[in-house]
Amino acid sequence: MIGSKIPATVITGFLGAGKTTLIRHMLTNAKGKRIALIINEFGDLGVDGDVLKGCGEEVCSADDIVELTNGCICCTVADDFIPTMEKLLARKDRPDHIVIETSGLALPQPLVAAFNWPGIKTQVTVDGVVTVVDSAAVAAGRFAHDHDKLDAQRLADEGLDHESPLEELFEDQLTAADLIILNKADLISAAELEGVRAGIAGHLTRKPIFVEARQGEVAPEVLLGLGIGTEDDIANRKSHHDIHHADGHEHDHDHDEFESFVVSLGPVSDAAAFNEGLKNLITTHDILRLKGFADMPGKPMRMVVQAVGSRIDTHFDRPWAGGETRETRLVVIGLHDLDETAIRAGLAGLTG
């Protein structure tokens, strides 16, 4: 029965782990397999969809990319995801494979459970859940897994919560995984990478596959065709949210801990100074993620800006289209209480 269904791969991972880069590499190496993408962007600027459109025209045209921007997909399953899937399945030119890129804030479990929805379960199966990990960030302790250390910190500081929402989210994404991509492996040593692998494996009861990657370069044959049927195993992948409810506790999954806003700016005259200024702003205001496009005067192509913490990557992805407004637009994502006014002023000072 599974063989007659369209396989769907759920790609999850924390902010800036490299999900979009992974998908872009997959599309450019798909070897004719027709792939439909469902993208759940966080923030008001659809950067991920814009980066992916046209990167694999013969296997994934602009019509094959659906962006869900009404909120986190795990919270809008019934309103957004189910109708999107139904429309996709009603098409005459149905895809060979469906890939879903979740927001970095999404819980994979509710999304996987939605594949048991009547009308979808008979036509689609979850080929597997792929969780992308920023190995360098984990090695640097950006997301702690040591509960004893957290307890010690809590005892030393009564104002510190026992469990971090970021940590729970990260663990839930790992718990749901069939395949874990240790991305950005080239940014740390072999010993540090092995420490990341061991640390993650030590907190999981299941045994997912681990794959190391640089810049999201993983063969499509590795990502697609896992054949797991994850929707039938959802009971073994409980999130913190599920566990709290099972214990009789009320626990809402919301994103009040996060804020995002979009900034429109002028052209960037000095790329090096712009990057250095971004690093200073990110460090000063503890910005988790910054992404978007920049207008470089005299350059026919737009510059993609991707920042995770103080690590910034820029590259030119495509020419500005005829009639397209040349501008610099960035999404800023961080924890609550971001000083939006100061960040906007700081970014404005970097362009002109």
HUFEN-V789144 format. One record per run of one state. SS is the DSSP state (2 for helix, 1 for strand, 0 for the rest). FROM is the first residue (numbers start at 1). TO is the last residue. If there is no record, write none. Layout:
BEGIN
SS,FROM,TO + SS,FROM,TO
END
This chain:
BEGIN
0,1,1 + 2,2,4 + 0,5,5 + 1,6,13 + 0,14,18 + 2,19,28 + 0,29,34 + 1,35,40 + 0,41,46 + 2,47,52 + 0,53,55 + 1,56,56 + 0,57,59 + 1,60,60 + 0,61,61 + 2,62,64 + 1,65,68 + 0,69,76 + 2,77,90 + 0,91,96 + 1,97,101 + 0,102,107 + 2,108,116 + 0,117,123 + 1,124,134 + 2,135,139 + 0,140,146 + 2,147,156 + 0,157,164 + 2,165,175 + 0,176,178 + 1,179,183 + 0,184,184 + 2,185,187 + 0,188,189 + 2,190,201 + 0,202,208 + 1,209,212 + 0,213,219 + 2,220,223 + 0,224,229 + 2,230,236 + 0,237,239 + 2,240,246 + 0,247,257 + 1,258,265 + 0,266,270 + 2,271,285 + 0,286,286 + 1,287,294 + 0,295,300 + 1,301,308 + 0,309,310 + 1,311,319 + 0,320,327 + 1,328,335 + 0,336,339 + 2,340,348 + 0,349,352
END
